[in-house]
Amino acid sequence: MATIDRVFAGSIPEIYERFLVPLIFEPYARDLAGRLARTGPQHVLETAAGTGVLTRAIASRLPASANIVATDLNQPMLDHAAAQRPNDRRIAWRQADALALPFEDQEFDAVGCQFGVMFFPDRIQGYREARRVLKPGGSFFFNAWDRISENEFADVVTEALATLFPQDPPRFLARTPHGYHDAEKIRDELTAAGFAEISIDAADAISKAASPRDPAIAYCQGTPLRNEIEARDKSRLEEATTHAADALARRFGNGPVEGRIRAFVITAIR
Ligand SMILES: C[S@@+](CC[C@H](N)C(=O)[O-])C[C@H]1O[C@@H](n2cnc3c(N)ncnc32)[C@H](O)[C@@H]1O
């Protein structure tokens, strides 16, 4: 995976939270938080917490006695997350690489990670770390996107950008967020990390936006796809966004738009 794929900084966190979170992350955060909260954990670790959509969903389901340590590789994402939930003393925000967690063995009852594992350069190591910090019987809850063809807006944006940059198409969305969609591989890598009880569900949802321009901004400007576009030509970000919006409008119409999204939701018990 390109290093550029892991850089969520500059304008990305704000646009990510404003456009991408309501578009694709909120329904999966509700689902994952519900699964995690039903196990009644007191000490929860979240990795790759981003701007905190899952953190907020978990916090709203846990009692006052519980606590969450929400971590992410990129401090700018956590700064954005913390600013939105300033008064919740149950949440501690801390920069951390999910592949080298700064916590003792068996500290947590549950670990959650929403759409983060695709970004790990060594997933087995990330799974080993989640398992190491879990108490015996504790669970690791996470999700990962299905292939890009099952996620319509991302697919249309990627195809549109390939026509704008035909020599060197920006493939971030296909390569990384939608590049880890083999359920058997996920199971094998969890097993290699020491997890024994593993369940994997497919989960469909509908992505909705007020206009085709919103998903174009979300993907082109609020993800590391922006880094890839700007690496080709910094002055063409707006042109690329408009080109993607036009392609979305041709496929989904000019008014409010809806597209299919699909992910895998995984529970692994230590
Ligand atoms: C698609 S975002 C998901 C963020 C959040 N969980 C959500 O649902 O909106 C992926 C996140 O993974 C983080 N990330 C990438 N590599 C990481 C690593 N090695 N350890 C921890 N976080 C990582 C990025 O900073 C980014 O915030």
The ligand as an ORCA input file, in Angstrom:
! r2SCAN-3c Opt
* xyz 0 1
  C     -11.499      5.283      6.513
  S     -10.852      5.997      7.946
  C     -11.951      5.328      9.199
  C     -12.067      6.264     10.383
  C     -13.213      5.980     11.333
  N     -13.047      4.702     11.980
  C     -14.548      6.083     10.652
  O     -15.313      5.110     10.655
  O     -14.853      7.153     10.108
  C      -9.359      5.117      8.208
  C      -8.593      5.606      9.413
  O      -7.502      4.703      9.652
  C      -6.454      5.458     10.205
  N      -5.229      4.659     10.125
  C      -4.529      4.339      9.015
  N      -3.501      3.538      9.343
  C      -3.548      3.339     10.676
  C      -2.743      2.618     11.611
  N      -1.668      1.920     11.232
  N      -3.086      2.666     12.919
  C      -4.158      3.382     13.328
  N      -4.947      4.086     12.495
  C      -4.657      4.055     11.186
  C      -6.462      6.736      9.400
  O      -5.787      7.778     10.043
  C      -7.985      6.987      9.279
  O      -8.452      7.813     10.319
*
